Amino acid sequence: MRVVVTGMGIVSPLGIGLEPFWRNALAGANGVRRIASFDASAQRPRIAGEVPDFDPGRYLPSKQLDQMDRFSQLALTAAAEAVASAGGLSGYQPQRLGVCIGTGMGGYGSFEASAARHFRGLVPAPLTVPRAMANAAGAWIASTYHCTGPNLTFSTACSSSGHAIGSALQLLRAGQVDAVIAGGAEACVLPMTMAGFHALRALSTAHDDHPAGASRPFAKGRDGFVMAEGAGLLVLEMAERAAERGATIYAVLAGYGASCDASHIVAPDSAGQAAAMAAAAADAAIAPRAIDYINAHATSTPLGDIVETRAIKTFLGAHAGEVAVSATKSLLGHTIGAAAAIGSIAAIMSLRHSVMHPTVNLEEPDPECDLDYVAGTARKRHIRVALCNAFGFGGNNACLLYTRPEALEDI
C-alpha cells in the first residue's frame, strides 16, 4: 500500500510557487531581509524571512480576505498550487477527501492586532476568533475543495507540519480517506511574537546590517534562528488510484516516525531525535544505510545544530559521513509550523531532479558539526531515499522518509 505525492504548492520567502522556490534554492538565493510588514526600527532583530510581493487578492476571492488571517491566506494559496499540480481532486468523493494542517502559532497576527485594540480601550475585531483559531487554515482549505472527510490540525511547534503529513499517511493507510491535502502554514513575523522569541534568546541579533548572513546552520559563531513565514502543501493519495487517473507521481511517502524527548520544554535531545529518524526508517522498512540525503531541521541555534548532528550520527552510525545533509532554513529562515512541509518539498525536488540545494553561510563549520552539509553550491547526485527532519519545542520530533517512485523496488 504505497502512498504517493501527486501535488505540491509553496509560498515562501524565496518566492511564490514551486518553480521560483526551487530555482532560487538551487542558486543559493536568500530570502531574509529587513522587516517590511511593520515598523521594526525599535526592536531587535529587525530582519525576517517574509514572502515577497504577496498580494492575497491576486490569489483569493476578495470577499474572503477580511475573514482570513495571513497564515490562512498563505495556506490557501499553497493549496491552490498543490491541487492544480495534482490535476484536481474531482474524481474523489468529498467524504473520502481529508485535510491535515500543521501550524505552531495559527492566526497570531489577528490575535496581536485585537490585543492591541483591546489595550487601547477599543473593541476587538468581530472576526478575531475565527481568524485566529489554529484550525482556520484547514477549515478554509476543506470548504474550498469540498473535503468533507477528516479535517485535522496539528500544533506541535516546529514539527507541526511533519506530524500533519505523517498523520495523513496514516489516514490513507487505514483506508479512511482516498486523498489528503497535507502540510503547514505560518505567519508569525509579528512584533509581540518576535519579542517573545527574542526574550528566549532564540533569534539571531548579530546580522541586522547583513540580513542574508543571519541564518547560518552548522556554522561557527551562529547566534540563533531567523523568524520566517510561509506555507507548504502536498496532495497525498494511494499509488494505485493516482496511476489510474494519470496523475504525476513526484515521490513516495514511505515512512513516518515520531517521538517525544520528554526531557525539556525547549532544549533538544539527540536520543529523541535519533529515535524519530529510526522510527521513520522502520516504518518504511528501509535500512538506514539506504538513505542518501537528509533535509535537516537545522535552525541555526548554537545548541540545536550540534544536537541534530549527534542524532544523525547515532542513527546512521558509520554511514553518517556518506549522507549529504542540507539546511533549507539557511536560505529563508525558520517557518516554524510550516518548516517540515517546506523541507519536504525541497527533499522531493532533490529526489525528482537529482540535485540538492546548498547550505549557505557555511564558510567555517562549527567543529562539532562535521557532516557533509552541501556547503556553498548546489550539488548533483542521484538520490533514491531522502529523510526530512522536524524537531520542535516540547520535545516533539517528526521525521518523514521519501523515495523516488521506482526506488522501493530496488532497496
N, C-alpha and C positions, 0 to 999 in steps of 0.2 A: 504494500500500500504506500506508494510514493506520493508525497505532497510536493507540488512544484510552484515556482514563482512565475506567473504569467503577465504581471503588470507591475510597473514601478513609477512612482512620482515623487518629486522632491522640490522643496523650496528651501534655499539655504543662502548663507552669506556669499557663496561662490556663484550664485545665480538661481534663476527660477527655471526649472525644467532639467531633465536628465542630461541632455546634450551639453548645455553650458556648464553644468556642475562638473561633468566628467572631463570636459576639455580643460577647464580651469584647474581641476585637481591634478591632472597629469602634468600640466605646465608648472605646478608648484605655486600657483597664484595664491594670494592671501586675501581673506575676506574680513580681516579685523581692521577697524577704522575708528576714528573719533565718533563718539555717540552723536547721532543726528536726531533721534526721536524725542529727546528732551534736553533741557539745559543742564549739562553735567559739569559746568565750569567750576562749581563749588565743591565737587566731590572727587574722590579717588576710588577706583580708577575712572578715567574719562574715556575709555575705549571699550569696544564690544564688537561682536560679530552680528551685524544687523543685515537683514535681507535688503539688498539694494533695489531701489525703484519699485518697491512692492505697492501697487495700487490695487487694492482688493476689488474696486469697481470694474476693473478690466476682466476679472475672472468670475465674479459672483453677482447675482441679481441685486440691484440697488436696494430693493425693499427689505432684503435680509441683512444688510450690512450693519444697521444700527442694533440688530438683535444679537450680534456676534462679538465676542472678544477677539482680539487679534489672533490668539492661538487657534481658535476655531476657523478663522479665515485662512490661516496658513494650512491647516489640516485639510480643509475642503478643497483648496487649490491643488495640493499634492494628490489628493484622492482623485480629482478630475483627470489628472495626467495618468495616474495608475490604472484607472478603469478604462480610459481610452486606449492605453497601450495593451491592455488585456483583450481588446476587441469588444468591450462591453460585457454586461452580465445578463442580458435579456433572455438568454437561454435557460436560466435557472429560475426555479420557483422562489418567490420572495421569502417564504418561510424557511428556505434552505440557504439563505444568504446571511452571513454573520458579520459583525464588526468588532474588532478588538483594538482599542486605542490606549496608548500609554502617555502619561503626562506627569511631570513632577509637581508643577505648580498650578496647572489648569488656567482659568481665566483670571490670573492675579492682577493683570492690568486693570480690569474692571473693578476689582476689589480695592486696589490702591486709589483709583480715581474717586470712588464713592466714599472711601475712608477720609480722603482729603476734604470732600464736600461736607461730610458729617462734622468734622472737627472745625469747620468754619461756620457751623450753625446752619448749614443748608441741607435740604432733603436729598438723600442719595438717589441716584438714577433709578427709575422704577424697574428696569430690567437687570439690575445688578446681580441678583441671584442666578437667573438662567444664563447670564453671560459668564459669570464667574465659576459656576459649578464645573467640577473636573470632567464630568461626563458630557458636557455640552458638545464637544467636537464629535464624539461618537454619535450623539443624537442627530446632529446636522448631517453627518455622512449617511446614517441609516435612512433618514427621511428623504434625502436627495436621491438615493439609489434604491429606495423601497426595499431595504433589507429588514425583514420582519422576524428573522431568526435571532439568536443570542446577540446582544449588544453590550459588550463588557468594557469597562475602563480600569486600567491598572495604574496605580501610583506608588511606585517603589523607588522614588528619587531617580537617580541617573540610570537605573536599569529598567525603567518603566516600559519602554517600547520593546526591550528584549523579552520581558515577560509577556507582553501583549502578543508578539509574534509567536513565541513558544506556545502560548495557550491556544492561539489559532490553529497551530499544528495539531494540538491535542484534540480540539473540536473536530477537525477533519478526520483524524484517525479514528475517532469514536463514532463516526458516521452521523453526527448531529447536524452537520451542515455539508453543503457541496462546494461552497466558496466563501472566503473571508477577506474583507478589506482590513488589513492589519498594519500597525505602525505606531507612530507617535508624533506629537507636536508640542512646541513650547514657545512662549513669547514672554520671557521674563527679563528682558533688558529694560529694567524699571528702577526708579530711584530707590524705593524702600527695599526691594528685593536685593539689589546690588549692595546697598548699605549693610544689609544683614549678612550677606556672604563676606563682605569686606571685614565686618566685625569678627568673623570666624578666622580671619587671616587666610582665606581660601583663594582670593583673587590676586592676580598679578598687578602690581602697582609700580613696577620699575621701568615700564616701557610706554608711558603715556605720550612721550615725544616720538616714539617709533613703534606705532601700533603693530605693524606687520611682524615685528620681532618678539612680541609678547608671549605668544603661545609656543612653547619650546619643549615638548615632551622629550624626556630622556636626556636633555642637555644639562651640562654642568651650569649651575647658577640659576636654574629656573626658579620662579618665585610664586607660582600659583597659576590657576586657570583663568581663561578669558570667558566671560559670560557671552552666550550667543543665543540666537533664536533660529527656528526653522521647523520643518516638518518632513517626514519621510513616510510614504505609504506603499505597501505591497498588496498585490492581489494573489492570494494563495488558493489552490484548488487541487483536486486529485488528478494525477497524471493521466489516467485513462480518459476522464471527461475533457481535460484540456486537449488531448490528442484528437478526440472525437470532433471537437468544434474547431480544430485547426489553429489553436492559439499558439503563439510563440512561447516556448519554454526557456526562460532565462537561466534558471538554476533549479536544483532540487534542494528543498529544505529537509535535510536528512536527520538532524538531531537537535535536541534542546536540553540543556542542563541548567538546573537552578540549585542554589544553596544559600544558606544564611550563615554569616560568620558567628553570630550570637556572642560577640565579644565586646564591641564598642559601637556607640551610636554613629560616630563619624570616621574613626580610624579604620583603614582597610586591613585585611588579614590574608596572607598568602595561602594559608591552608584552605580557607573557604573558597577563594578564587580558583585554586587548583582543583578543588572538588567539583565545582561547576563545570570546568573545562572537561574533566574526566567523565562527568555525567553526560555531557553533550556527545562525546565520542562513543560512549557505551550505548546511548540511545540510538545512535546511527549505526551501531555495530561496525564501527570503523576503528582500526588501531591508531593510536596517537602518531605512530611513525608515518602514517599516510597523509598527515596534514602538511600542506605546502606553505600556507600563508595564514597569518593572524592579523586581523584588523583589531588593533589594541584599544583598550579603554583609554589609557594614556592621556590623562587630563592636563599634565604639566605641573602637578603639585610635587614638592620635594619628596614626600614620603610615598605617594601613590604610585609613581612610576617605578620606584625601586621594588615595592611590594609586588606589582604586576610582573616585573621581570623575574623575580624569585618564583612566583607562582607558575609562570610558563616553564621555567627550568624544572620545577618539581613535577609538573605534569608530563613534560616531554622527555626529561632525562637527557641522555646524550644527543638526542635528535634536536634539541632546542637550538643548537648552533647552525643547523641546516635549514631552519624555517625562517622565511622572510616575515618581518613584522613592520607594519606602518601605522602611523597615527593620523587619522583624518582630522582630529582636533587641532593639529599643528597648522592646518590650513584655514580653519574657520572658527575656532573656539569651541566651547562646550555647550551643546544644545540641551543639556540636562535630560529630560524625559524623552526627547526625540533622538538622542545620540545613538542608541543601538540600531534604530531604523536607518539613519543616515549611514552609519558604519556598515550595516548590512548591504545597502545599495552599493557602497564603494567596493565591498568584498565581492558582490555578484558581478559587478562590472569588471573587476580584475579577473574573475573566472572566465567571463564571456570573451574578453579581449586579450587575455594572456599578457597583461601588463599591470603593474602595481604603481599607484601614485606614491610620490615621495613623502617622507617625513622631513619637513623643512625646519630651519633654525637649529639644526643639529650639527653645528660646526665642531663642537667639542663635547663628546658624550660624558655623562656622569660615569665615573669609574665603576660604580655599582650597576650601571645599565650597559651590559656588554653583549647584547644580542645584535643580530643583523636587522637594523631598523630602516632599511631602504633610504638612507640619508641623501638628501640633496636633489636627486633627479629620479624621474620615473624609471622603472626597470622592466624590461620584457622578460617574461618567464611563463612557461606553460604551467598553469595551476589547475589541479584537479579537485582539491579539497581546501576550503577556507573556513576559518573559525572567526567569529565576531564576538568580542568580549564586552560586557557592560556590567559595571560594578557601582553600587550606589550607597549613599548614607543609609544607616540602619543595618549595614552588613548584607545588603541584598545583592546577589550575584546572579547574572543570567548570561548564558553562552549559547550561541546559535551556530550550527555547523551546516555549511552549504557545499554542494558539489556541482560539478558540471553535469548536464543532463545525462551524458553517457558514462560518467565516471564510476558510478556504483557497480557497473558490470565488471570493472577491472580491479576493484580494490579488494 
